[in-house]
Amino acid sequence: MLFLAVFCGFLAENIREHKIEKSREKQFMRSFIEDLKADTASIVNLNKLRNARHKMYDSLSEVIIDKKYAMNGAAVYYWGRSISRRSFFFSADGTMQQLKNSGGLRLISNKPITDKIIAYDVLYRSILRQQELEEMQMNDYRAIAAKVFDAAIFKKITNLKDIIVIERPDGNPQLKDDSPALLNELTNQLNYWATGSTFLRQMLEQLEEKAAVLIELIKKEYQL
């Protein structure tokens, strides 16, 4: 009888712990879905900005290569300054960090979901590294732009009062230094940036797709 009582107590404790872990698992997944939704919204907005910058790159490169920058001074200054604005993606990864740091991944009973969560995190880490590379490329562009563009005009068209806004300058301002070699260097550096930025945009789109798949899998598995 004593053995039976101990055994039943052991079973009851296991059942209680199992229920607690299942509850924690479901709560983790509920929070993770909210993080994924936040990531998706951020990616959509950032890629809209990135696409706009790519169009500016196409226009700026074209007027420089076709030697039409002197007659399009206002647009050239607007594009040249706007392209250099930063647009970083940082995941809302609070739940992910909890899952990794507290051993929460072991609570997830569905292995395909665990695998996809890990793959999501791996891709996000790759995006962070690509963003670091992009920032290095953009810093190289800024260094050349500082020689090509007039700082007084850049200052005038950059509104810092509230949210930073780049405004198109009045008139037809001219470049500070339009030597062919320097403009060629500027355009080449923009090309390097645009290539890396396109790759980064594709990576973000892949992350968005992974988020959508994970959301549906988790909702189905946990009936959320």
C-alpha positions as a Python dict, from the first residue, in 0.01 Angstrom:
ca = {
    (1, 'M'): (0, 0, 0),
    (2, 'L'): (287, 236, 83),
    (3, 'F'): (448, 162, -253),
    (4, 'L'): (118, 228, -431),
    (5, 'A'): (72, 557, -248),
    (6, 'V'): (424, 670, -337),
    (7, 'F'): (377, 561, -698),
    (8, 'C'): (44, 744, -727),
    (9, 'G'): (201, 1055, -576),
    (10, 'F'): (482, 1031, -829),
    (11, 'L'): (232, 1002, -1115),
    (12, 'A'): (30, 1296, -985),
    (13, 'E'): (342, 1511, -964),
    (14, 'N'): (443, 1414, -1318),
    (15, 'I'): (97, 1497, -1447),
    (16, 'R'): (103, 1833, -1269),
    (17, 'E'): (447, 1919, -1410),
    (18, 'H'): (335, 1810, -1756),
    (19, 'K'): (33, 2040, -1740),
    (20, 'I'): (251, 2329, -1624),
    (21, 'E'): (497, 2271, -1909),
    (22, 'K'): (218, 2247, -2167),
    (23, 'S'): (75, 2573, -2035),
    (24, 'R'): (417, 2739, -2058),
    (25, 'E'): (466, 2598, -2407),
    (26, 'K'): (135, 2742, -2526),
    (27, 'Q'): (211, 3079, -2368),
    (28, 'F'): (551, 3088, -2538),
    (29, 'M'): (387, 3015, -2871),
    (30, 'R'): (121, 3279, -2821),
    (31, 'S'): (390, 3539, -2747),
    (32, 'F'): (604, 3417, -3037),
    (33, 'I'): (316, 3471, -3281),
    (34, 'E'): (289, 3833, -3169),
    (35, 'D'): (664, 3878, -3223),
    (36, 'L'): (637, 3726, -3571),
    (37, 'K'): (350, 3961, -3659),
    (38, 'A'): (559, 4257, -3543),
    (39, 'D'): (853, 4135, -3753),
    (40, 'T'): (632, 4099, -4060),
    (41, 'A'): (495, 4452, -4028),
    (42, 'S'): (847, 4590, -3982),
    (43, 'I'): (978, 4403, -4286),
    (44, 'V'): (696, 4531, -4508),
    (45, 'N'): (761, 4893, -4407),
    (46, 'L'): (1139, 4867, -4436),
    (47, 'N'): (1127, 4705, -4778),
    (48, 'K'): (901, 4985, -4903),
    (49, 'L'): (1172, 5230, -4798),
    (50, 'R'): (1440, 5009, -4951),
    (51, 'N'): (1253, 4988, -5283),
    (52, 'A'): (1222, 5367, -5290),
    (53, 'R'): (1596, 5403, -5231),
    (54, 'H'): (1667, 5159, -5514),
    (55, 'K'): (1463, 5376, -5751),
    (56, 'M'): (1664, 5677, -5638),
    (57, 'Y'): (1984, 5481, -5705),
    (58, 'D'): (1868, 5401, -6059),
    (59, 'S'): (1782, 5766, -6125),
    (60, 'L'): (2101, 5909, -5973),
    (61, 'S'): (2326, 5661, -6151),
    (62, 'E'): (2153, 5730, -6481),
    (63, 'V'): (2191, 6110, -6469),
    (64, 'I'): (2557, 6080, -6366),
    (65, 'I'): (2643, 5824, -6634),
    (66, 'D'): (2451, 6023, -6898),
    (67, 'K'): (2618, 6345, -6774),
    (68, 'K'): (2282, 6513, -6709),
    (69, 'Y'): (2348, 6601, -6344),
    (70, 'A'): (2415, 6972, -6415),
    (71, 'M'): (2061, 7023, -6542),
    (72, 'N'): (1902, 6813, -6262),
    (73, 'G'): (2076, 6963, -5960),
    (74, 'A'): (1777, 6965, -5723),
    (75, 'A'): (1693, 6602, -5793),
    (76, 'V'): (2058, 6493, -5770),
    (77, 'Y'): (2095, 6651, -5426),
    (78, 'Y'): (1767, 6501, -5308),
    (79, 'W'): (1861, 6151, -5428),
    (80, 'G'): (2220, 6179, -5310),
    (81, 'R'): (2116, 6269, -4956),
    (82, 'S'): (1809, 6040, -4929),
    (83, 'I'): (1995, 5727, -5040),
    (84, 'S'): (2229, 5749, -4742),
    (85, 'R'): (1951, 5723, -4483),
    (86, 'R'): (1960, 5412, -4265),
    (87, 'S'): (1685, 5149, -4252),
    (88, 'F'): (1778, 4863, -4018),
    (89, 'F'): (1566, 4560, -3929),
    (90, 'F'): (1574, 4434, -3573),
    (91, 'S'): (1353, 4141, -3482),
    (92, 'A'): (1105, 4160, -3196),
    (93, 'D'): (1289, 3859, -3056),
    (94, 'G'): (1202, 3876, -2687),
    (95, 'T'): (1027, 3539, -2696),
    (96, 'M'): (1305, 3388, -2907),
    (97, 'Q'): (1563, 3494, -2649),
    (98, 'Q'): (1353, 3343, -2371),
    (99, 'L'): (1318, 3019, -2563),
    (100, 'K'): (1694, 2997, -2613),
    (101, 'N'): (1816, 3125, -2277),
    (102, 'S'): (1568, 2947, -2049),
    (103, 'G'): (1569, 2614, -2229),
    (104, 'G'): (1220, 2681, -2358),
    (105, 'L'): (1288, 2514, -2692),
    (106, 'R'): (1279, 2175, -2520),
    (107, 'L'): (917, 2244, -2422),
    (108, 'I'): (807, 2251, -2785),
    (109, 'S'): (674, 1904, -2859),
    (110, 'N'): (632, 1957, -3234),
    (111, 'K'): (977, 1903, -3391),
    (112, 'P'): (893, 2062, -3730),
    (113, 'I'): (796, 2381, -3545),
    (114, 'T'): (1119, 2370, -3343),
    (115, 'D'): (1322, 2324, -3661),
    (116, 'K'): (1148, 2618, -3829),
    (117, 'I'): (1200, 2841, -3526),
    (118, 'I'): (1573, 2760, -3532),
    (119, 'A'): (1587, 2823, -3909),
    (120, 'Y'): (1411, 3157, -3857),
    (121, 'D'): (1668, 3262, -3600),
    (122, 'V'): (1959, 3150, -3819),
    (123, 'L'): (1829, 3358, -4112),
    (124, 'Y'): (1778, 3659, -3883),
    (125, 'R'): (2140, 3634, -3766),
    (126, 'S'): (2249, 3630, -4132),
    (127, 'I'): (2041, 3942, -4194),
    (128, 'L'): (2216, 4120, -3907),
    (129, 'R'): (2554, 4038, -4061),
    (130, 'Q'): (2438, 4156, -4403),
    (131, 'Q'): (2315, 4481, -4249),
    (132, 'E'): (2659, 4536, -4099),
    (133, 'L'): (2813, 4490, -4444),
    (134, 'E'): (2559, 4729, -4595),
    (135, 'E'): (2646, 4993, -4335),
    (136, 'M'): (3014, 4962, -4426),
    (137, 'Q'): (2930, 5006, -4795),
    (138, 'M'): (2710, 5306, -4718),
    (139, 'N'): (2984, 5464, -4509),
    (140, 'D'): (3215, 5436, -4809),
    (141, 'Y'): (2949, 5609, -5020),
    (142, 'R'): (2908, 5886, -4761),
    (143, 'A'): (3284, 5948, -4763),
    (144, 'I'): (3280, 6004, -5141),
    (145, 'A'): (2953, 6202, -5129),
    (146, 'A'): (3115, 6442, -4881),
    (147, 'K'): (3356, 6541, -5161),
    (148, 'V'): (3097, 6556, -5439),
    (149, 'F'): (2811, 6743, -5270),
    (150, 'D'): (2802, 7088, -5111),
    (151, 'A'): (2765, 7048, -4733),
    (152, 'A'): (2570, 7375, -4704),
    (153, 'I'): (2300, 7245, -4937),
    (154, 'F'): (2285, 6907, -4763),
    (155, 'K'): (2239, 7090, -4433),
    (156, 'K'): (1966, 7309, -4579),
    (157, 'I'): (1759, 7020, -4717),
    (158, 'T'): (1783, 6805, -4402),
    (159, 'N'): (1503, 6891, -4159),
    (160, 'L'): (1601, 6782, -3807),
    (161, 'K'): (1323, 6953, -3610),
    (162, 'D'): (1104, 6649, -3559),
    (163, 'I'): (1117, 6333, -3772),
    (164, 'I'): (1411, 6363, -4009),
    (165, 'V'): (1283, 6472, -4349),
    (166, 'I'): (1490, 6527, -4662),
    (167, 'E'): (1353, 6809, -4876),
    (168, 'R'): (1423, 6881, -5239),
    (169, 'P'): (1632, 7201, -5268),
    (170, 'D'): (1519, 7510, -5455),
    (171, 'G'): (1671, 7606, -5786),
    (172, 'N'): (1936, 7401, -5960),
    (173, 'P'): (2232, 7363, -5720),
    (174, 'Q'): (2554, 7231, -5868),
    (175, 'L'): (2792, 6969, -5737),
    (176, 'K'): (3093, 7081, -5535),
    (177, 'D'): (3324, 6849, -5729),
    (178, 'D'): (3205, 6694, -6057),
    (179, 'S'): (3536, 6553, -6174),
    (180, 'P'): (3473, 6242, -6389),
    (181, 'A'): (3694, 6017, -6175),
    (182, 'L'): (3518, 6112, -5852),
    (183, 'L'): (3170, 6076, -6002),
    (184, 'N'): (3269, 5738, -6141),
    (185, 'E'): (3385, 5633, -5793),
    (186, 'L'): (3057, 5756, -5644),
    (187, 'T'): (2849, 5560, -5896),
    (188, 'N'): (3055, 5245, -5852),
    (189, 'Q'): (3015, 5261, -5476),
    (190, 'L'): (2640, 5305, -5517),
    (191, 'N'): (2637, 4997, -5738),
    (192, 'Y'): (2811, 4792, -5469),
    (193, 'W'): (2557, 4912, -5214),
    (194, 'A'): (2257, 4846, -5441),
    (195, 'T'): (2370, 4490, -5509),
    (196, 'G'): (2409, 4413, -5139),
    (197, 'S'): (2085, 4594, -5057),
    (198, 'T'): (1895, 4385, -5313),
    (199, 'F'): (2032, 4069, -5152),
    (200, 'L'): (1929, 4199, -4811),
    (201, 'R'): (1578, 4276, -4935),
    (202, 'Q'): (1549, 3920, -5063),
    (203, 'M'): (1664, 3784, -4727),
    (204, 'L'): (1402, 3994, -4550),
    (205, 'E'): (1136, 3863, -4787),
    (206, 'Q'): (1245, 3508, -4704),
    (207, 'L'): (1218, 3588, -4332),
    (208, 'E'): (869, 3728, -4390),
    (209, 'E'): (770, 3403, -4565),
    (210, 'K'): (912, 3194, -4280),
    (211, 'A'): (718, 3405, -4031),
    (212, 'A'): (391, 3346, -4220),
    (213, 'V'): (451, 2969, -4230),
    (214, 'L'): (538, 2958, -3860),
    (215, 'I'): (231, 3158, -3762),
    (216, 'E'): (-1, 2917, -3943),
    (217, 'L'): (175, 2607, -3806),
    (218, 'I'): (166, 2735, -3449),
    (219, 'K'): (-197, 2842, -3470),
    (220, 'K'): (-294, 2501, -3600),
    (221, 'E'): (-84, 2303, -3351),
    (222, 'Y'): (-189, 2501, -3043),
    (223, 'Q'): (-539, 2597, -3157),
    (224, 'L'): (-470, 2966, -3109),
}
